[in-house]
Amino acid sequence: MSNNKITLHKGDLAEGVAFGDSVAIDSETLGLNPHRDRLCLVQLSAGDGTAHLVQFDGSNYDAPRLKAILEDASVLKIFHFARFDIAVMHKYLGVLATPIYCTKIASKLVRTYTDRHGLKDVVSELAGMELSKQQQSSDWAATELSEHQLAYAASDVLYLHTVKRRLDLMLEREGRTQLAQRAFDFLATRAELDLKGFGDIDIFSH
């Protein structure tokens, strides 16, 4: 299905879909445990007001065109809480997304005047848009997703480019751009540690 802003794909992106040199990405799963809760949906946006949603049936995760974008070193992948998304995609798609920008990490590095770093709060302040979280807890494995589910899923990626631009200015202003980049570079390792069972263990502590 498709409307002016949202295109739903079954199993993989349609041939010819491209996002330029940066793409905002998010995922929907059946829960927050990658070993138990399967990947149901991957959302992508070029930051142009449109979103492409790839729905998985739970049995086939081949998706060669989606995987090619995730692995393309020339395309920056923008996530909010990349740690979870890249881990679950690595688990089900078998690829590690790179390079990465995480708006949640950037927010925590520069929005030190608040402890509200969820996507809803970050988008509200930095993009001036109010996101609805009504569909946050819903059955993403349903064969037919509702219009409300599709709109919710798309909203998670539509504004990340705008948020990134604002955060980049703040990171530069506070002299933390390189610190943020080093944190982003570590995310692939952090995700692998999560998948290996070290999610709640601080291996850097004494």
Residue pairs with C-beta under 8 A, 6 or more apart in sequence:
1 7
1 8
1 150
2 8
4 50
5 49
5 50
5 51
5 154
5 158
6 50
6 51
6 52
6 53
6 150
6 151
6 154
7 14
7 50
7 51
7 52
7 53
8 53
8 55
8 145
8 150
9 17
9 52
9 53
9 54
9 55
10 54
10 55
10 57
11 54
11 55
11 56
11 57
11 60
11 62
11 63
12 54
12 62
12 63
12 64
12 65
12 66
13 44
13 52
13 54
13 63
13 65
13 66
13 69
14 65
15 65
17 52
17 65
19 44
19 45
19 46
19 69
19 75
20 46
20 75
21 74
21 75
21 76
22 46
22 47
22 75
22 76
22 77
22 78
22 101
22 161
22 164
23 44
23 45
23 46
23 69
23 75
23 76
23 77
23 78
24 44
24 45
24 46
24 47
24 78
24 79
24 157
24 158
24 160
24 161
25 42
25 43
25 44
25 70
25 77
25 78
25 79
25 85
25 97
25 157
26 42
26 43
26 79
26 80
26 85
26 153
26 156
26 157
27 39
27 40
27 41
27 42
27 43
27 84
27 85
27 88
27 89
28 40
28 41
28 43
28 140
28 153
29 37
29 38
29 39
29 40
29 88
29 140
30 36
30 37
30 38
30 40
30 139
30 140
30 141
31 37
32 84
34 84
34 87
34 88
34 91
34 92
34 194
34 195
35 91
35 195
38 56
38 58
38 92
38 141
39 56
39 61
39 88
39 89
39 91
39 92
39 93
40 55
40 56
40 58
40 140
40 141
41 53
41 54
41 55
41 56
41 140
41 145
41 153
42 53
42 54
42 56
42 66
42 89
43 51
43 52
43 53
43 54
43 153
43 154
43 156
43 157
44 51
44 52
44 53
44 54
44 66
44 69
44 157
45 51
45 52
45 154
45 157
45 158
45 160
45 161
46 161
47 158
47 160
47 161
47 162
49 158
51 153
51 154
51 157
51 158
53 150
53 153
53 154
54 63
54 66
55 145
56 63
56 92
57 143
58 141
61 92
61 93
61 94
63 93
66 93
67 93
67 94
67 95
69 75
70 77
70 89
70 93
70 95
70 96
70 97
70 98
71 95
71 96
71 97
71 98
73 98
73 99
76 99
76 100
76 101
77 97
77 98
77 99
77 100
77 101
78 101
78 103
78 160
78 161
78 164
79 85
79 86
79 97
79 100
79 101
79 102
79 103
79 104
79 160
80 102
80 103
80 104
80 119
80 122
80 156
80 160
80 163
81 102
81 104
81 119
82 97
82 100
82 101
82 102
82 104
82 105
82 184
82 187
82 191
83 102
83 187
83 190
83 191
83 194
84 191
84 194
85 97
86 96
86 97
86 100
86 187
86 188
86 191
87 191
87 192
87 194
87 195
89 95
89 97
90 96
90 97
90 191
90 192
90 195
91 195
96 188
96 191
97 188
98 188
99 184
99 185
100 184
100 185
100 187
100 188
101 164
101 184
102 183
102 184
102 187
103 119
103 122
103 160
103 163
103 164
103 167
104 117
104 119
104 122
105 180
105 183
105 184
105 187
106 164
106 167
106 168
106 170
106 171
106 180
107 117
107 122
107 167
108 117
109 171
109 174
109 176
109 179
109 180
109 183
110 167
110 170
110 171
110 173
110 174
110 176
111 117
111 122
111 125
111 170
114 121
116 122
119 131
119 156
120 130
120 131
120 133
122 163
123 129
123 130
123 131
123 159
123 163
124 130
124 131
126 162
126 163
126 166
126 167
127 159
127 162
127 163
127 166
129 159
131 155
131 156
131 159
132 152
132 155
133 152
134 148
134 152
135 146
135 148
135 149
135 151
135 152
135 153
136 152
138 149
138 152
140 149
142 149
145 153
168 177
171 177
171 180
193 199
193 203
